[in-house]
Amino acid sequence: MASITTTVKPATATATRKTAACSVPYQQWLECIEQHPLALMLLQYSAAATQAGAVYVFSALWTLGQSLVFMVTAESLACLQSLGWTILQWDSFLLGAVFLTMNIDADALDDQLYPKVLTQPQQYRQGSSSSSSTSASKKVTFDEQVLVVEHAAAQRGLAPLFTHGVIDPHMPLSESPTRSSFHHANVFHDQTMSRKTVLAQMQQEEAEYHLRMAAAGSFSPVSFGSPSSSRSGSCRSSICSVSSDSSDKDSKHARSTASSRIAALFHPHTQHLMTFTKYPAKQHWAKVAKNLGLTEGLVYLKGDVLKERHDTDVELTFRQESNFYYLTGFAEHDAHVLFDLKTQKMTLLPYRLPDDHIVWMGMPATTAELHTKYEADDIRYSTELLATIKESGASTLYVLRQEDAPRDTQLTINAEVLKEAIVNARIYKSAYEIEAMRKINHISSNAHVALMKAAKKSQSEVELDALFRYETARFGARAQAYEPIVGVGANAAILHYGRNSAAFNGNHDQLCLVDAGAEQGCYASDITRTFPLNGKYAGDAKTIYEIVLQMQKAVLESMKPGVQYEAMHRLASKIAVEGLQKAGVLKAEFSVEELLEKHIDGVFFPHGLGHMIGLDVHDVGGYPKGVERIQAPGLQYLRMRRVLEAGFVVTVEPGIYFVEFILNAAKNDEANVGKYINWDVVERFAKVGGVRIEDCVAITETGIDNLTVAPKEIAEIEAIMA
């Protein structure tokens, strides 16, 4: 971490309160926070650090070893200065610190900019007055500032991503801020209010805030979001509504719209459980043990091993085996875990790094340090595996696969029951898991928007592929849940197209299908958007897109517990047939019922509606025991045949494609398929390639919670690409 030796002259609240932050055009605010992640992150924290006009000095630190690393650029600094920030010192490399003050009159800003839970910190202070404003002369203690900022961090799940702190503005000028001036994210110095009490209070406030937001209409927590329907999960972007040279009426609308978009940045989710809580491995073990229905025995899982390229010492990127991660939250290689069904005790056994490897790999975490991160009751090194098994006194060892069982255990090995028990636990996502998936969906959604913005000037599929990876990595998601699919024109009709190598050759009058989702903490996202490279939907491409959008909307409106997922696929197929018939692709003389009975929908919608998603992009549990696949076009590739239940997270990804291979087969089968299709119209539409729209959706007790917030309405996407 960069050393901190600069002397910071604290800003005077009375001197800065009248800085006209509101004189900065809202459009300038929006452009800044969207273009510069640094400005966005610091603006979020300033909501907690700046209280009713009292100015604090805030420091945000980034290190190479942590998940969020931002380049501090001259452009981002200029952007911050244009919004009323005073830059005192900065370091432009990855290891660095930024010291700044925010000269903003919080009272003058629109009330929607900062949720009350952040601008009324007195309820989290010791002995504070009931007044919601903080005068410039009142001393606000360092501990109080830390508590408020930690609260803000907890609400958006950022605390574990970087060390942060605030500097006391009342610190004597002679003092230099050193490491002792900062409070780490995991330390409170309030001696009278325990962390447990603080967290309970935060959670109560958050619950009350959600109720207020639900009554007023919720906001999507991303920069391009606006009030949205939680039922269908649609995200109605308002970017097109903001204009710098609008009339008074338009300016008022733009101001309101901008307020909503900025408010979206601060909408609190239940991120506190990701910030302050360990991965809920014991909760997951309890579900598995209940499914097993056993009171004795030892469960053993082996983590994945570190692999290398053939005949080299070059390590391949490591990714933990999903079942192991589900029951440990441990992402390091060559580890083991044991769970005693009798004592309910979990023992984690990480790999012990040989001493002669430390110079290459760095110092490993001690068992004491690992105890602070994981829920294991006992932590021993992997070299103690056999001794730990013997010490348990168990007679049966339950494993996923026979070959996984350690040698020489002298126990009876059972590889028959564990897999089903784990699968039936994983299909019901915990609150932690849903929030983890919400977070990675937001990161991936933001990357999809970045591709839309860049499309007009892009020159190839690989350029957009690279941009997606960059946009997700810079927000902490370095891994992809699967290899991105970026297909333009005819390539968009290849369902799992992966070459991403075609050049556009100046032809931007075609659709681009991007099926891409990043992974973070082993949890996946899976999002597809289809947009025109030139920024305008038109002609046949617009017609097909509208049909697919209608397919998805109808499914989202119908999904709830008790609904058979297969029925949702059939609903999407019905709308596809109706739309294609109206467009002239299917002959009008045949009824929709006959077309569906003959599976004509499968010619143009040749895959299933979606699948389970979680620790794997095609997650476990899509087919319960005894349920078989339906052997019919389209339906045979449906990856899930279950009745929807609360706790499921599934994808909804309808599409319409003009696949040459399928079309040729249909044309050659005139009696059964070909006679239903207008082939001259198909020839015209074939230039569209394919359209798919995909979201990740959590099933709730009453409906759905759409975790994906990337825009999909035509007006939204065109406004972003304008």
Secondary structure, 3 states (H helix, E strand, C coil): CCCCCCCCCCCCHHHHCCCCHHHCCHHHHHHHHHHCHHHHHHHHHHHHHCECCECCEEEEEECCCCCCCCCCCHHHHHHHHHCCEEEEEECCCCCEEEEEEECCCHHHCCHHHCCHHHHCHHHHCCCCCCCCCCCCCCCCCHHHHHHHHHHHHHHHCCHHHCCEEEECCCCCCCCCCCHHHCCCCCCCCCCCCCHHHHHHHHHHHHHHHHHHHHHHCCCCCCCCCCCCCCCCCCCCCCHHHCCCCCCHHHHHHHHHHHHHHHHHHCCCCCCHHHHCCCCCHHHHHHHHHHHHCCCCCEEEEECCCCCECCCCCCECCCCCCHHHHHCCCCCCCCCEEEEECCCCEEEEECCCCCHHHHHHHCCCCCHHHHHHHCCCCEECCHHHHHHHHHHHCCCEEECCCHHHCCCCCCCEEECCCHHHHHHHHHCCCCHHHHHHHHHHHHHHHHHHHHHHHHHHHCCEHHHHHHHHHHHHHCCCCCEECCCCEEEEHHHHHCCCCCCCCCECCCCCCCEEEEEECEEECCEECCEEEEEECCCCCCHHHHHHHHHHHHHHHHHHHHCCCCCEHHHHHHHHHHHHHHHHHHCCCECCCCCHHHHHHCCCHHHHCCCCCCCECCCCCCCCCCCCCCCCCCCCCCHHHCCCCCECCCCCEEEECCEEECCHHHHHHHHHCCCCCHHHECHHHHHHHHHHCEEECEEEEEECCCCEEECCCCCCCHHHHHHHHC
